[in-house]
Amino acid sequence: MAVPLALGAALGGAVALWGAAWLGTTAARLPDADGHAAGDPALATVLLSRGGTEIARYYRENRTWTPYRKIGNPVRQALLATEDHRFFDHAGVDGRRLAEAAWQTLRGDRQGGSTITMQLVRNRYGQIADDPPYARKAKEVLMALKLERAFDKKDILEAYLNTVSFGHGAHGIGAAAKVYFDTTAAALGPARAALLVGMLKGPSRYSPTGHPERAQRRRNLVLRQMQKRGFLSERRARRLRSEPLLLKMERPSLAGSPAPHFAEAVRRRAERWAAANGRDFYTGGLRIHTTLDVSMQKKARASVSTQARKLQAVAAYEWSRSAPRLLSEKIAPYVQRAQAGAFEPFARLFTERPALARSHARRSARYRQALRAGADSSAVLERLLGDAAFTDSLRRAVARLRAGLVAVAPQTGMVRAYVGARDFENDQYDKVGLARRQPGSTFKPVVWAAALQHGFAPHDVMRGGELPDPFTANRRRQAGTGGLTLADGLAYSSNRMAKALTRTVGPHEVARTARRLGIRSPLRAVPSLALGTSEVRLLELTGAYAALADDGRPQAPRLITRIAGPDGRTLRRFSPKRRERALSRHPHYTLLDLMRGVIDRGTGRPLRKDWQMRGADLAGKTGTTQQNADGWFLAMHPELVAGAWTGFNDRRVAFRTEHWGHGSSNALRLVGSFLEKIFAAHPSWTEATFAPPPGYRTSRPPRARPLDSAYTGYETVAGAYEADPAATDHRLRDAVGQGLDSTRAGLSANGGARDDELPRRAAAPEAALRNTLPERAPGASAGASEDAARGSSATGGDALQPAPVPAPPTGSANPDSSAPREAPASLRAGQLDERIGTRRDTARDEEQ
């Protein structure tokens, strides 16, 4: 009998020695417990606005670290009451809890005996969780003891609550509070905290969205535990159990962001920075501080949404008719008819553009998928076009008006508002920072800038297609003889003058000026560049206008101010990058003054007439491209520069009437609505003005001579001006452009223009001057009339012959002098890339 007992003791001792050796070896192989209690978990990158509001977050696991002090007491109490009420009394392992769990398991009621520290080990160290059950439990015990010796209890509790999953992509208590209740972990009350803690047993099983009744029962169980452990009174616990779940789901997606296209533009830049600096953008917990003003962004989104919807009604009506018809120059009648269902929207679009449906069907995912499967292309196309649901969806997409708006602070280049499309869910393609479209006449200020740099003055006159020689000191300024001045040419957006100026100073010099102002898109140095035929992005064009609004010093639009790590320490600060002055000070301010004329009396006049900004110092430019495919408007103020674009994805779709096709009638509405809201919020901005540079003298026109008999033989001033601009007094031409009759303009009628025959509206000043030519006046040159008629077309042949540019006189080297500069050497268009550094079209954005 003694032998078996001795043998048993020996075996027991051997097992004990083996167990001790195994435990010692296992303990030695456990991971170190230095650094953070939770190790180095994956953290979401968060984008913050100018005021600290979260704009968006990017992650593989949606987790933002929440410090212990920012976790509310209800969350801690719910966790302790449910998972480990003796947490602050044990050293990582609760012996009583383990014994109770083992006894209940042997009785058939399986229970867990893990403490919060042991659960943290399981969550944090994946290699332990993969072991067999008994080995895993032993390692959990040993590692929990190790963590308790290395870290404070609060650190362990903080680490646990930041590493557990709450479902719906939320990792950590901070993300869970945001996703389920759109709040913070510090603001969670007992009922909400109980719901989230209860979900830890099974996020899918107790999901409040998938299984609300089950989730409520689990929440109430946690509330009872909180009452049992003394954290809640019986009365309060009973009241909380009767409350509904009251979810306020805030799913972390860009569609819910106040600025989704802006967030994506920031991501593209920050992702490149992170890759270049050895950081993971999606797991590094970066805190990216941006330039966005949330208040301005809300106003911009509201303006784009409201005005684009109204303009959509205009386009829908115009395409419901068999022929273009202007219903009204006011937008309200279109909206009222659309709301009443008085017409079938876009009923004629696909009838008159039969190729639209077929071409867009070929671009669809269903068409490409069928071709990859080996189907016949013609059969697939016919099947798709016969599918009513498919064609209806396709037509809605093709006929949807697109729009974008951006606002930049000119002194710093910081982007304050950024609306890349009407809405992110239906249109994720960014019309501000990615899309390139022809800018039309909004490119003309660049042409005028180049001309002013080369010595032209605001009251220089283009007569019969010829411009004065800017390098002749005593050149004649003939404003009183009826020609078109540079000031009026920009105000009324003269295509003829833009092309003449471009040919005089050289297309290559216009392209260089655009480069100096910050435009980086590829530019073709050809005469048509003056009309905005080279495509640009709205963001870079607005940046160029911001340079004009800020003393002519360009800087790339900034989206990011600094990037910080999870601990808030700044990793990189992005300061303004000011380039050298693009324009000399006096020519720059002269151009700014000319662009005021666009707003005060030219094509941008509706900004003052229709929107409440009459006292503000504003400058800007409208733009429209061929067939009304694109509408542009950019406005400059000393505090803010705003630009907008409207159009359709397919250039074959556009507004059908001249009035609504102009940028002054479509894109201007977006900017006008936005700026009206901004000035209402910042009334002091109406006092800000563009200050002239020291020593600046306003250019004054020469004295105009009285009207003469230049109009003999013409029934209208418009006819006389169209036939020979040189024969038309500039005051009458202004009257025509502004829609005034000769009596109200204070002009004599002895020039032959009758009051009732002058145009009454200035919706399209240039179009008002393009009436059918009457017979030419006696003595007028037939060739001149024909040339003028041909030259008036925006896209047709141009008969203008600007004078050649001779060598300049030697003189001042003062960079701010308004004296003419040296005439540029000729340069072939093909040499533009080499000389001015044109970058090819790429998907990369400008660096900060």
C-alpha positions, 0 to 999 in steps of 0.5 A, spaced: 500 500 500 505 504 501 508 503 494 502 506 490 502 512 495 509 513 494 508 512 486 502 517 486 506 522 490 512 521 486 508 522 480 504 528 483 511 531 484 513 530 477 507 533 474 508 539 479 515 540 477 513 539 470 507 544 471 512 549 474 517 548 469 512 549 463 509 555 467 516 558 468 518 557 460 511 560 458 512 566 462 519 567 459 516 567 452 510 572 454 510 578 450 513 584 454 509 589 458 512 595 457 509 601 453 502 602 453 497 597 456 494 596 450 500 596 445 499 599 439 492 598 436 490 601 430 487 608 430 483 612 425 485 618 422 481 624 424 480 630 419 478 636 423 475 643 421 478 650 422 474 650 429 476 643 431 469 640 428 470 633 426 469 632 418 471 625 417 475 619 419 479 614 415 480 607 418 481 600 417 478 599 424 474 605 426 477 607 433 479 613 436 483 613 443 479 616 448 483 617 455 480 615 461 479 622 464 474 623 458 470 616 459 464 618 463 463 615 470 456 611 467 461 607 462 466 605 467 460 603 472 456 599 467 463 595 465 465 594 472 458 592 475 457 587 469 464 584 467 468 585 474 466 588 480 472 587 484 477 589 479 480 594 483 481 589 489 485 583 485 491 583 482 489 581 475 486 574 477 480 574 481 481 567 484 474 567 487 471 568 480 475 563 477 473 557 482 465 559 482 466 559 474 469 552 474 464 549 479 458 552 475 461 549 468 462 542 472 454 543 473 453 544 466 452 552 466 458 554 463 461 561 465 467 565 464 472 567 470 476 572 466 477 579 469 477 585 465 485 585 465 485 577 462 480 580 457 484 585 455 490 580 454 485 576 449 484 582 445 491 585 445 495 579 444 492 575 438 498 569 439 495 567 446 488 567 443 490 562 438 492 557 443 488 551 446 483 553 451 487 550 457 494 553 455 490 560 453 487 560 460 494 559 463 497 564 459 492 569 460 493 569 467 500 569 467 500 575 462 494 579 466 499 578 472 504 581 468 500 587 466 498 589 473 505 589 475 507 594 469 501 598 469 496 602 473 488 600 474 486 606 470 491 605 464 488 598 464 481 600 464 482 605 459 486 600 454 480 595 455 475 600 453 479 603 447 480 596 444 473 592 444 469 592 438 462 594 439 459 592 432 457 597 426 465 598 425 466 601 431 472 599 435 473 603 442 468 606 446 469 613 443 467 610 436 461 607 439 458 613 442 459 617 436 456 611 431 450 609 436 448 616 439 452 621 435 456 624 442 462 623 446 464 617 451 464 623 456 456 625 455 453 617 455 448 617 461 447 610 465 442 607 460 446 609 453 452 606 457 449 600 459 446 598 452 454 599 449 457 595 455 451 590 454 453 589 447 460 586 449 457 579 450 456 579 442 455 585 438 451 582 433 447 578 437 445 584 441 445 589 436 440 595 437 439 596 430 438 588 428 435 586 434 432 592 438 428 587 443 434 583 445 438 589 446 433 592 450 433 586 455 440 586 455 441 593 457 436 592 462 440 586 465 446 591 465 442 596 469 440 591 474 447 589 475 449 597 476 443 597 481 446 591 485 453 594 485 450 600 488 451 605 482 444 606 481 438 607 486 432 602 485 427 608 483 432 610 478 434 603 475 426 602 474 425 608 470 431 607 466 429 600 464 422 603 461 426 608 457 426 606 449 433 605 446 433 612 443 439 611 438 441 616 433 445 612 429 451 616 426 455 611 421 462 614 419 462 615 412 463 621 407 456 621 405 455 624 412 460 629 412 459 636 412 464 636 406 465 629 403 469 632 397 473 636 401 475 630 405 477 626 399 481 632 397 485 632 404 486 625 404 489 625 397 494 630 400 495 627 407 496 620 404 502 622 400 505 625 406 504 619 410 507 614 405 513 619 404 514 620 412 513 612 414 506 613 417 500 609 415 494 613 414 489 608 416 492 606 422 496 611 425 491 615 428 493 622 425 489 628 427 489 632 420 487 640 422 484 643 415 482 650 413 475 649 412 470 653 416 464 649 418 459 655 418 461 657 411 461 650 408 454 650 411 452 656 407 456 654 401 452 647 401 445 650 402 447 655 396 449 650 391 443 645 393 438 651 392 440 654 386 442 648 382 435 645 384 432 651 381 436 651 375 435 644 374 427 646 373 430 651 368 433 646 364 428 641 364 423 646 362 427 648 356 428 641 354 421 639 354 420 644 348 421 642 341 424 649 340 428 653 345 423 658 348 425 663 354 419 663 359 422 668 363 428 672 365 426 670 372 427 663 375 421 663 379 416 661 373 420 655 372 420 652 379 413 654 379 411 650 373 416 644 375 412 643 382 406 643 378 408 638 373 406 643 368 411 639 363 415 633 362 422 634 364 427 633 358 422 630 354 425 632 347 433 631 350 433 624 347 429 625 341 433 631 339 440 627 341 439 620 340 446 618 340 446 620 348 442 614 350 446 609 346 453 612 348 452 613 355 449 605 355 456 603 353 459 606 359 455 603 364 457 597 368 452 592 366 454 593 359 461 592 360 460 586 365 456 583 359 461 584 354 466 581 359 462 575 359 462 574 352 455 577 350 454 580 343 455 588 344 449 590 339 444 585 343 447 587 350 445 594 348 438 593 345 437 589 351 439 595 356 435 600 352 429 596 352 429 596 360 425 601 362 428 601 369 435 602 366 434 607 361 430 611 366 436 611 371 440 613 365 436 619 363 436 622 370 444 621 370 445 624 363 440 630 365 442 632 372 445 639 372 452 639 376 455 644 380 461 646 384 463 652 389 469 653 392 471 659 397 478 661 399 481 667 403 486 671 399 491 673 404 492 666 406 490 661 400 486 657 406 480 654 403 474 656 407 468 652 403 469 646 398 462 643 395 465 639 390 458 637 387 450 637 389 451 631 393 456 626 394 451 620 394 449 621 387 456 625 384 462 623 388 466 626 382 469 632 385 468 638 380 472 643 384 479 639 385 479 634 379 474 636 374 477 640 368 473 644 364 474 650 359 473 656 363 471 661 357 471 668 359 473 667 366 480 667 363 480 674 360 483 677 366 489 673 365 489 676 358 488 683 360 493 682 366 498 680 360 496 687 356 497 691 362 504 689 364 506 690 357 504 697 357 496 698 355 492 702 359 484 702 361 482 707 356 486 705 350 481 704 344 481 698 339 478 701 333 477 697 327 480 691 330 487 695 331 490 696 338 495 702 339 502 701 340 503 700 347 511 702 347 509 709 343 510 714 349 505 719 345 500 714 343 493 717 341 488 715 346 481 716 342 476 714 347 472 720 344 472 717 337 467 711 339 472 705 339 472 700 345 476 701 351 480 696 354 476 697 361 469 696 357 472 690 353 473 687 360 466 689 363 462 687 357 467 681 355 469 682 348 471 676 345 474 681 339 478 685 344 481 679 348 483 675 341 486 682 339 490 683 345 493 676 345 495 676 338 499 683 340 502 681 347 503 673 344 499 667 346 505 665 350 506 671 354 498 670 356 500 663 358 506 665 362 502 670 366 497 664 367 503 660 370 505 666 375 498 667 377 498 659 379 494 656 374 498 649 373 493 645 368 496 644 361 495 651 356 496 651 349 499 657 347 494 659 341 490 665 340 484 661 342 487 661 349 484 668 350 477 665 350 478 660 355 479 654 350 484 650 355 481 646 360 482 648 368 480 646 375 475 651 379 480 650 385 486 653 381 482 658 377 479 661 384 486 661 387 489 665 381 483 670 382 485 670 390 492 672 387 489 678 384 485 679 390 491 679 394 496 684 391 498 680 385 502 675 390 499 667 388 500 662 393 497 655 392 490 654 395 491 650 402 487 645 405 491 643 411 494 647 416 498 641 420 498 634 421 499 631 428 500 624 431 495 621 436 498 624 442 496 631 439 504 633 437 505 636 431 508 632 426 508 637 420 506 644 419 503 647 412 505 654 412 503 659 406 508 658 400 508 665 397 511 665 390 514 671 387 509 677 385 505 675 378 504 682 376 507 689 378 503 693 383 500 698 379 498 694 373 495 689 378 491 694 381 489 697 375 486 690 373 483 689 379 479 696 378 477 694 371 474 687 374 470 692 379 467 694 372 465 687 371 460 687 377 458 695 377 456 695 370 458 689 366 456 682 365 457 681 373 452 686 374 446 681 377 451 680 383 449 687 385 442 688 382 439 681 385 443 680 391 444 684 397 451 686 396 450 693 394 455 696 399 461 691 398 467 692 394 467 687 389 470 685 383 470 679 378 468 675 372 463 671 368 464 666 363 460 662 358 463 656 353 461 654 346 454 652 346 453 654 353 456 648 355 459 651 362 457 657 366 462 660 370 463 666 375 468 668 380 467 674 385 473 677 389 472 681 396 478 683 400 476 677 405 474 672 400 474 669 393 468 665 391 468 661 384 462 657 382 461 652 375 455 649 373 454 645 367 452 637 365 457 631 365 456 631 357 457 637 354 452 635 349 447 637 354 446 645 356 441 650 357 438 652 350 437 659 351 442 664 351 440 668 357 440 662 362 446 659 358 450 665 360 454 664 367 451 671 369 445 667 369 447 660 372 453 660 376 453 667 378 446 665 382 450 660 386 456 665 388 451 671 389 446 666 394 453 664 398 456 671 398 449 674 401 449 669 406 456 670 408 455 678 408 449 677 413 453 673 418 459 678 417 456 685 416 463 689 417 466 686 411 462 691 407 467 696 410 473 692 407 476 695 400 482 693 396 487 698 397 491 701 392 498 701 392 503 707 394 503 712 389 497 709 384 494 714 380 487 713 377 487 713 369 482 718 366 480 718 359 481 723 354 475 728 353 470 725 349 468 730 343 460 731 342 456 726 338 457 727 330 453 725 324 457 718 324 450 715 325 447 717 318 444 711 314 443 707 320 436 706 324 439 703 331 446 705 334 447 697 335 447 697 327 452 703 327 456 699 332 456 693 329 458 695 322 464 700 324 465 700 332 470 706 330 464 710 328 460 709 334 461 714 340 463 710 347 457 713 351 452 711 346 455 704 346 455 704 353 447 705 353 446 699 348 450 695 353 446 697 359 440 697 356 438 704 356 435 709 351 438 715 349 434 719 353 435 716 360 442 716 358 442 723 357 445 723 350 443 727 344 438 723 339 441 727 333 445 721 332 439 717 329 438 712 334 431 712 336 429 711 343 424 705 342 429 701 338 435 701 343 435 694 347 431 694 353 435 689 357 442 688 359 442 680 360 447 679 354 450 686 352 454 683 347 448 679 344 445 686 344 450 689 339 449 683 334 443 685 330 442 684 323 447 689 319 443 694 315 446 698 309 452 701 311 453 708 312 455 712 306 463 712 306 463 706 310 468 701 308 465 695 306 471 691 308 471 694 314 463 692 315 464 685 313 471 684 317 467 687 324 461 682 322 466 676 322 470 678 328 464 679 332 463 671 333 466 668 339 468 662 335 468 664 328 474 667 324 477 673 326 479 679 322 483 683 327 490 685 325 493 687 331 499 692 330 506 689 331 510 690 338 516 694 336 522 694 341 521 698 347 525 704 350 530 703 355 528 705 361 526 704 368 527 697 372 522 699 378 518 692 378 512 696 380 513 701 375 507 702 370 512 703 364 512 698 359 516 692 359 520 689 354 516 686 348 517 678 349 521 674 343 516 670 339 515 663 341 512 657 337 506 654 341 510 647 341 515 650 345 511 652 351 512 646 355 519 647 355 519 655 357 514 655 362 514 648 365 507 646 363 505 639 367 502 634 363 495 632 366 495 627 372 491 625 377 496 628 382 493 634 386 498 641 388 502 640 394 500 644 400 
